[in-house]
């Protein structure tokens, strides 16, 4: 990966917890549980989801780094939300868990050599991805939920 681009990606990954904390500042329980879009998580569920997905992303990244083109199975995020009871998790607790999981994810990416950024895995749904692709997907996922938090808080 180009070191210039890598610095921006790592900066974005580091910043997301701060952005989420600001976006969620003062969120009431009523706001956290509101679901303007019935096909998406509530704010409470989404922040719990983010903490879990950072762990999933890191595990996928470690497998890509350590194995030869590992098969990376998909997850049913709705089922995971039910199993882990996202709907009952306190927002502040989930946000703290996300802050910690994101620090571990950033540390993982910071530890990679230039060659490791190009190592590949195979995702069920999308085919081959390298660690550079994974880092960009995470930033996109971050933005998807930031937009959701903004929209839901304004609803």
C-alpha positions, 0 to 999 in steps of 0.5 A, spaced: 500 500 500 502 506 498 504 509 505 501 516 503 494 513 502 496 508 508 496 514 513 490 517 511 486 510 512 489 509 519 487 516 521 480 515 519 480 508 522 483 512 529 478 518 528 471 514 528 470 512 535 471 520 536 466 522 531 461 516 534 462 519 541 460 526 538 455 524 534 452 520 540 453 525 545 447 526 549 443 521 546 437 519 550 434 512 551 428 513 546 433 516 541 437 510 542 431 505 541 428 509 535 428 505 528 426 510 523 428 505 518 425 498 520 430 495 515 436 497 519 439 497 526 437 502 532 442 506 534 443 502 540 444 496 536 448 499 531 454 501 536 454 494 539 454 491 532 460 496 531 464 493 536 463 486 534 465 487 527 471 490 529 473 484 532 470 480 526 474 485 521 481 484 526 480 476 526 479 476 518 485 481 517 489 476 522 487 470 518 489 474 511 496 475 514 497 468 517 494 464 512 494 463 504 488 466 501 483 463 507 476 462 506 473 468 510 465 466 511 460 471 512 456 472 518 448 473 519 449 480 523 441 480 524 442 473 528 448 476 531 444 482 534 439 477 537 444 472 540 448 478 543 442 482 545 444 488 542 437 491 543 439 491 551 446 493 551 447 500 554 450 505 549 455 508 553 458 501 554 457 499 547 461 505 545 467 504 550 467 497 547 468 500 540 473 504 542 477 498 545 476 494 539 478 499 534 484 501 538 486 493 537 484 494 530 488 500 528 494 496 532 493 490 527 493 495 521 499 499 524 503 492 525 503 490 517 509 490 513 508 493 506 508 486 503 502 484 508 497 489 506 497 486 499 496 479 502 489 476 500 483 472 503 477 470 499 470 472 502 464 468 500 460 474 498 465 478 494 471 474 492 478 475 493 480 481 497 487 484 500 488 487 507 488 494 503 481 492 501 479 490 508 481 497 511 477 501 505 471 497 507 472 498 514 472 506 513 466 505 508 462 501 514 464 507 519 461 512 514 455 508 513 453 508 520 456 515 521 450 517 516 445 513 520 447 516 526 446 523 523 439 521 520 436 518 526 438 523 531 435 528 526 429 524 525 
